[in-house]
Amino acid sequence: MEQEGRKEDFAEKKHGMERLEGMKEFLQEDKEILLQERLMLMETDMSARDNLCSAIKKLTAGKKRTEGSGAYSLVIAFLRSSYITGSHEFYIACYEEKPFVEEEAEGVCCSMDSFFQGAEDDCAVLYKKLQKEYVRILDGEKEELRRWYMDGMYKKCGTLLGKFLKETRWRDGAESPEGEEFQREAAEEAAADVYYGGYMEGLERIGKYYFSSGFEILQSGSMKYFEASVDKNYVPPLPIGGFGTIDKITLRKKRFYEMPQNLFFLTQDHMQTVFTDVITFPCFMVSGMVKDVMLSYNPFIKFARAVLYNRKRGTSAEYYIPFLGWEEAPEKEKIKGREALEIRNGDNSYVIMRMDLTESILRRGAVGIGLKEVSVI
């Protein structure tokens, strides 16, 4: 844990947010108190519980199960992308093999928005406490603390969902009381162990879900895609003299082998500059961490390296320009199976990433990434 903390501290310094670790330590006790109070309120939220049960029913449909199929696991996974977009969705999927090993297992997204009403008020309480210790809190620091608090809340939801399972039995998308008759019927039914955790992360078992008369997994479509950008609360580094070299129009005209593989740019000085993990101006660039994650999904992506240097402050960071395939619109058949690609609309363009890639990046502590869900046509 100590080593993990040092790694996180190094990452914050690398991004130019040296105060963040101290802020978190200062607020840790208040954060835990607020989380416990919030969980107590969440226990009474029947709306979120009904949404979850309905989503499971939609996924399994209560149809006859395919003969010869193995034991199923039902996974409820929180999505870090959803506390950035504000949708607060959980991803629910049924796996016959080990969770997250299957390629794009069938799943559904379930809105748990009512669970998290009031969470922003908790963050306001933390900001107010922080003002007693710090003279000026930057917008980027506030957003990082908000994500830190929401991440903690998402992780603790497993305890709450496990309590739901102990108090009631989930069966065909509805609650059933415990009793001898139910136990006898359940013994003749298919049952799935229910697990909770972050998407593509370690999971904890929180209970069982019972299927009456067997079941069959529904086809639920492709994964979501998100437009990757810089969150409005952060000021990313702005390269000087990038036009004619790495602006979007110039890059469209060049192939990878025509580009210098190592570039150097000074950046404009701004007191709130943060070396965000994604930059969108003058072109789309990513940090070394994001590059490595993208390569783990697709080892054939090519990158040009650019060093951005703030001369006044003596700070620098390496960024990488990915050369991605592109389409004119996010059409389902054209983007199917692609982890990341560029969407070009006239002179405008933006990069979209698939949900699993996005979650892998956020899980590694990405800073400053903004996300907007893209409508796939």
C-alpha positions as CSV (number, residue, x, y, z in Angstrom):
1,M,0.0,0.0,0.0
2,E,2.8,2.4,0.9
3,Q,4.5,1.7,-2.4
4,E,1.2,2.3,-4.2
5,G,0.9,5.6,-2.4
6,R,4.4,6.7,-3.5
7,K,3.5,5.8,-7.1
8,E,0.4,7.9,-6.9
9,D,2.3,10.8,-5.4
10,F,4.9,10.6,-8.3
11,A,2.1,10.6,-10.8
12,E,0.6,13.8,-9.3
13,K,4.0,15.5,-9.4
14,K,4.5,14.4,-13.0
15,H,1.2,16.1,-13.9
16,G,2.1,19.2,-12.0
17,M,-0.4,18.7,-9.1
18,E,2.1,18.5,-6.2
19,R,-0.4,19.5,-3.6
20,L,-2.9,16.9,-4.3
21,E,-1.5,14.1,-2.1
22,G,-1.4,16.4,0.9
23,M,-5.0,17.5,0.2
24,K,-6.2,13.9,0.2
25,E,-4.4,13.2,3.5
26,F,-5.9,16.3,5.1
27,L,-9.4,15.2,4.0
28,Q,-9.2,11.4,4.5
29,E,-11.0,11.3,7.8
30,D,-13.8,13.6,6.6
31,K,-14.1,11.6,3.4
32,E,-14.7,8.4,5.3
33,I,-17.3,10.0,7.6
34,L,-19.2,11.4,4.6
35,L,-19.1,8.1,2.7
36,Q,-20.6,6.3,5.7
37,E,-23.4,8.8,6.0
38,R,-24.0,8.6,2.3
39,L,-24.2,4.8,2.3
40,M,-26.8,4.9,5.1
41,L,-29.0,7.1,2.8
42,M,-28.3,4.9,-0.2
43,E,-29.7,1.9,1.7
44,T,-33.2,3.4,1.6
45,D,-33.1,4.0,-2.2
46,M,-35.6,1.5,-3.6
47,S,-35.5,3.2,-7.1
48,A,-31.8,2.2,-7.7
49,R,-32.5,-1.3,-6.4
50,D,-35.5,-1.7,-8.8
51,N,-33.4,-0.4,-11.7
52,L,-30.7,-3.0,-11.0
53,C,-33.2,-5.9,-10.8
54,S,-34.9,-4.7,-14.0
55,A,-31.5,-4.6,-15.8
56,I,-30.7,-8.2,-14.7
57,K,-34.1,-9.4,-15.9
58,K,-33.5,-7.6,-19.2
59,L,-30.1,-9.4,-19.5
60,T,-31.3,-12.9,-18.7
61,A,-34.9,-12.7,-19.9
62,G,-36.0,-15.8,-18.1
63,K,-35.7,-17.9,-21.2
64,K,-34.5,-21.4,-21.4
65,R,-30.9,-21.9,-20.9
66,T,-28.7,-23.5,-23.5
67,E,-28.0,-27.2,-22.8
68,G,-24.5,-28.0,-21.8
69,S,-23.6,-24.5,-20.7
70,G,-21.4,-24.2,-17.6
71,A,-21.9,-22.3,-14.4
72,Y,-22.5,-18.6,-14.9
73,S,-21.2,-15.6,-13.0
74,L,-23.2,-12.4,-12.8
75,V,-20.9,-9.4,-12.6
76,I,-22.0,-5.9,-11.5
77,A,-19.1,-3.5,-12.4
78,F,-18.9,0.2,-11.7
79,L,-17.6,2.4,-14.5
80,R,-15.3,5.2,-13.8
81,S,-16.3,6.8,-17.0
82,S,-19.8,7.3,-15.6
83,Y,-18.7,9.6,-12.8
84,I,-17.0,11.7,-15.4
85,T,-20.0,11.8,-17.7
86,G,-22.4,12.1,-14.7
87,S,-24.5,9.1,-15.9
88,H,-23.6,6.9,-12.8
89,E,-24.1,3.7,-14.7
90,F,-23.1,0.2,-13.7
91,Y,-22.3,-2.5,-16.2
92,I,-24.0,-5.9,-15.7
93,A,-22.8,-9.0,-17.6
94,C,-23.2,-12.7,-17.4
95,Y,-20.1,-14.8,-17.9
96,E,-19.8,-18.5,-18.5
97,E,-16.1,-18.5,-18.2
98,K,-13.9,-16.2,-16.0
99,P,-15.2,-12.6,-15.8
100,F,-13.7,-10.1,-18.3
101,V,-11.7,-12.9,-20.1
102,E,-14.4,-13.3,-22.8
103,E,-14.2,-10.9,-25.6
104,E,-17.1,-8.4,-25.3
105,A,-19.4,-10.6,-23.2
106,E,-23.1,-9.6,-23.5
107,G,-24.0,-7.0,-20.9
108,V,-26.3,-4.1,-20.2
109,C,-25.7,-0.7,-18.6
110,C,-27.9,0.2,-15.6
111,S,-28.5,3.8,-14.4
112,M,-27.9,4.1,-10.6
113,D,-28.2,7.9,-10.7
114,S,-30.6,8.1,-7.8
115,F,-27.9,6.3,-5.6
116,F,-25.6,9.2,-6.0
117,Q,-27.9,12.2,-5.5
118,G,-26.3,14.4,-3.0
119,A,-22.7,13.3,-3.7
120,E,-21.8,16.7,-5.1
121,D,-23.0,18.3,-1.8
122,D,-20.5,16.0,0.0
123,C,-17.7,17.3,-2.3
124,A,-18.7,20.9,-1.5
125,V,-18.2,20.1,2.2
126,L,-14.7,18.7,1.5
127,Y,-13.8,21.9,-0.5
128,K,-15.0,24.1,2.4
129,K,-12.9,22.1,4.8
130,L,-9.9,22.4,2.5
131,Q,-10.1,26.2,2.5
132,K,-9.0,26.2,6.1
133,E,-5.6,24.7,5.1
134,Y,-5.1,26.0,1.5
135,V,-5.4,29.6,0.4
136,R,-6.4,28.9,-3.2
137,I,-7.8,25.6,-4.6
138,L,-7.5,25.2,-8.4
139,D,-10.4,23.9,-10.5
140,G,-8.3,21.0,-11.6
141,E,-7.5,20.1,-8.0
142,K,-11.2,20.3,-7.1
143,E,-12.1,17.9,-9.9
144,E,-9.4,15.4,-8.9
145,L,-10.8,15.4,-5.4
146,R,-14.3,14.9,-6.7
147,R,-13.2,11.9,-8.7
148,W,-11.3,10.6,-5.7
149,Y,-14.4,10.8,-3.5
150,M,-16.7,9.3,-6.2
151,D,-14.2,6.5,-6.7
152,G,-14.3,5.7,-3.0
153,M,-18.1,5.7,-3.1
154,Y,-18.3,3.4,-6.1
155,K,-16.0,0.9,-4.4
156,K,-18.1,0.8,-1.2
157,C,-21.3,0.1,-3.1
158,G,-20.4,-3.6,-3.1
159,T,-21.0,-3.8,0.6
160,L,-24.4,-2.2,0.1
161,L,-25.4,-4.5,-2.8
162,G,-24.3,-7.5,-0.7
163,K,-26.6,-6.4,2.1
164,F,-29.5,-6.2,-0.4
165,L,-28.7,-9.8,-1.3
166,K,-28.6,-11.0,2.3
167,E,-31.9,-9.2,3.2
168,T,-33.7,-10.4,0.1
169,R,-33.3,-13.0,-2.7
170,W,-32.9,-11.7,-6.2
171,R,-34.9,-13.9,-8.5
172,D,-35.8,-13.2,-12.1
173,G,-35.3,-9.5,-11.7
174,A,-37.5,-9.2,-8.6
175,E,-37.1,-9.7,-4.9
176,S,-38.4,-12.9,-3.3
177,P,-38.8,-13.6,0.4
178,E,-36.7,-16.3,2.0
179,G,-38.7,-19.4,3.1
180,E,-38.9,-23.1,2.8
181,E,-40.9,-23.1,-0.4
182,F,-38.5,-20.6,-2.0
183,Q,-35.5,-22.6,-0.9
184,R,-36.9,-25.8,-2.3
185,E,-37.7,-24.2,-5.6
186,A,-34.4,-22.4,-5.8
187,A,-32.6,-25.8,-5.4
188,E,-34.1,-26.8,-8.7
189,E,-33.2,-23.6,-10.5
190,A,-30.0,-22.3,-12.0
191,A,-28.1,-19.9,-9.8
192,A,-25.3,-17.5,-10.5
193,D,-22.7,-16.2,-8.1
194,V,-22.9,-12.4,-8.1
195,Y,-19.6,-10.4,-8.0
196,Y,-19.0,-6.7,-7.7
197,G,-16.0,-4.5,-8.5
198,G,-14.5,-2.1,-11.0
199,Y,-14.8,-2.9,-14.7
200,M,-11.9,-5.4,-15.6
201,E,-10.6,-5.2,-12.0
202,G,-10.6,-7.6,-9.0
203,L,-14.0,-8.7,-7.9
204,E,-15.6,-9.7,-4.6
205,R,-18.5,-12.2,-4.3
206,I,-21.5,-10.5,-2.8
207,G,-24.2,-13.2,-3.1
208,K,-26.3,-15.2,-5.5
209,Y,-29.0,-14.6,-8.2
210,Y,-31.6,-17.3,-9.0
211,F,-33.0,-18.0,-12.4
212,S,-36.4,-19.7,-12.7
213,S,-36.8,-22.3,-15.4
214,G,-33.3,-21.7,-16.8
215,F,-32.3,-18.7,-18.8
216,E,-30.6,-17.5,-22.0
217,I,-28.4,-14.5,-22.4
218,L,-29.8,-11.8,-24.7
219,Q,-27.9,-10.1,-27.4
220,S,-27.3,-6.6,-26.1
221,G,-25.3,-4.8,-28.8
222,S,-21.8,-3.3,-28.9
223,M,-19.9,-1.5,-26.1
224,K,-20.3,2.2,-25.6
225,Y,-17.9,4.7,-27.2
226,F,-16.8,8.0,-25.7
227,E,-15.3,11.1,-27.2
228,A,-12.0,11.7,-25.4
229,S,-11.2,15.3,-24.6
230,V,-9.7,17.6,-21.8
231,D,-12.1,18.2,-18.9
232,K,-13.2,21.8,-18.7
233,N,-11.7,22.1,-15.2
234,Y,-8.1,21.6,-16.4
235,V,-5.7,23.8,-18.3
236,P,-3.6,21.5,-20.5
237,P,-0.2,22.5,-21.9
238,L,-0.4,24.6,-25.1
239,P,2.4,24.0,-27.6
240,I,3.9,27.1,-29.3
241,G,4.5,26.9,-33.0
242,G,2.6,23.7,-33.7
243,F,0.7,25.0,-36.7
244,G,2.1,23.6,-40.0
245,T,3.7,20.7,-38.1
246,I,1.2,19.0,-35.8
247,D,-2.1,20.7,-36.4
248,K,-5.0,18.5,-37.4
249,I,-5.1,19.7,-41.0
250,T,-1.4,19.1,-41.5
251,L,-1.5,15.7,-39.9
252,R,-4.3,14.6,-42.3
253,K,-2.0,15.1,-45.2
254,K,0.9,13.1,-43.8
255,R,1.5,9.5,-43.2
256,F,3.3,8.1,-40.2
257,Y,6.6,7.6,-41.9
258,E,6.5,11.2,-43.2
259,M,6.5,12.6,-39.7
260,P,9.5,13.4,-37.5
261,Q,9.5,10.7,-34.8
262,N,10.8,13.1,-32.1
263,L,9.4,16.6,-31.8
264,F,10.1,19.4,-29.3
265,F,7.8,22.4,-28.5
266,L,7.9,25.1,-25.9
267,T,4.5,25.7,-24.2
268,Q,2.7,28.8,-23.1
269,D,3.0,29.6,-19.4
270,H,-0.1,29.4,-17.3
271,M,-0.1,29.1,-13.5
272,Q,-2.9,26.4,-13.6
273,T,-1.3,24.3,-16.3
274,V,-1.7,20.5,-15.7
275,F,0.0,17.9,-17.8
276,T,-3.2,16.1,-18.6
277,D,-3.2,12.6,-19.9
278,V,-4.9,13.7,-23.1
279,I,-4.4,16.9,-25.2
280,T,-6.7,17.9,-28.1
281,F,-5.0,21.0,-29.4
282,P,-3.4,21.6,-31.8
283,C,-3.9,17.8,-32.3
284,F,-4.8,14.8,-30.3
285,M,-1.9,13.7,-28.1
286,V,-1.7,11.2,-25.1
287,S,0.7,10.6,-22.2
288,G,3.0,7.7,-22.0
289,M,0.6,5.8,-19.8
290,V,-2.3,6.2,-22.2
291,K,0.0,5.2,-25.1
292,D,1.0,2.0,-23.3
293,V,-2.7,1.1,-22.6
294,M,-3.7,1.7,-26.2
295,L,-0.8,-0.5,-27.4
296,S,-2.0,-3.3,-25.0
297,Y,-5.3,-3.3,-26.9
298,N,-3.8,-2.8,-30.4
299,P,0.0,-3.2,-30.7
300,F,-0.1,-2.0,-34.3
301,I,-0.9,1.7,-33.5
302,K,1.9,4.0,-34.5
303,F,2.9,7.1,-32.4
304,A,5.1,10.1,-33.0
305,R,6.8,11.5,-29.8
306,A,6.6,15.1,-28.8
307,V,8.3,16.7,-25.8
308,L,6.5,19.8,-24.3
309,Y,8.6,22.1,-22.2
310,N,7.6,25.0,-20.0
311,R,10.8,27.1,-20.0
312,K,9.6,29.5,-17.2
313,R,8.8,26.8,-14.7
314,G,11.4,24.2,-15.9
315,T,8.8,21.5,-16.3
316,S,8.3,19.1,-19.2
317,A,6.3,16.0,-20.3
318,E,6.4,13.5,-23.1
319,Y,3.3,13.1,-25.3
320,Y,2.6,10.8,-28.2
321,I,0.5,11.5,-31.3
322,P,-1.4,8.4,-32.3
323,F,-2.0,7.6,-36.0
324,L,-5.5,6.1,-36.0
325,G,-7.9,5.0,-38.6
326,W,-10.8,7.3,-39.3
327,E,-14.4,7.4,-40.3
328,E,-16.8,10.2,-41.2
329,A,-19.4,9.1,-38.6
330,P,-19.6,6.6,-35.7
331,E,-21.5,3.9,-37.7
332,K,-22.0,0.6,-35.8
333,E,-20.7,-1.6,-38.6
334,K,-17.7,0.5,-39.4
335,I,-16.4,0.9,-35.8
336,K,-17.2,-2.6,-34.6
337,G,-14.2,-4.2,-32.9
338,R,-12.1,-1.0,-33.0
339,E,-10.7,0.3,-29.7
340,A,-10.0,3.9,-30.8
341,L,-10.5,5.9,-34.0
342,E,-10.8,9.4,-35.3
343,I,-14.1,10.8,-36.5
344,R,-13.8,13.5,-39.1
345,N,-16.6,15.9,-39.8
346,G,-15.4,18.4,-42.4
347,D,-12.4,20.3,-40.9
348,N,-13.4,19.2,-37.4
349,S,-12.4,15.9,-35.9
350,Y,-12.3,14.1,-32.6
351,V,-11.1,10.8,-31.2
352,I,-13.5,8.2,-29.8
353,M,-12.5,5.3,-27.5
354,R,-14.4,2.1,-26.6
355,M,-15.6,1.6,-23.1
356,D,-13.1,-1.1,-22.1
357,L,-10.2,0.9,-23.3
358,T,-11.5,4.0,-21.5
359,E,-11.9,2.1,-18.2
360,S,-8.4,0.7,-18.5
361,I,-7.0,4.2,-18.8
362,L,-9.1,5.6,-15.9
363,R,-8.2,2.7,-13.7
364,R,-4.5,3.8,-13.9
365,G,-5.2,7.2,-12.4
366,A,-5.6,9.3,-15.6
367,V,-5.7,13.0,-14.9
368,G,-7.8,15.6,-16.7
369,I,-9.6,13.4,-19.2
370,G,-13.1,14.5,-20.2
371,L,-15.6,12.1,-21.7
372,K,-18.8,12.4,-23.7
373,E,-20.8,9.4,-24.7
374,V,-21.1,9.1,-28.5
375,S,-24.3,8.0,-30.2
376,V,-23.5,5.1,-32.5
377,I,-25.7,5.1,-35.6
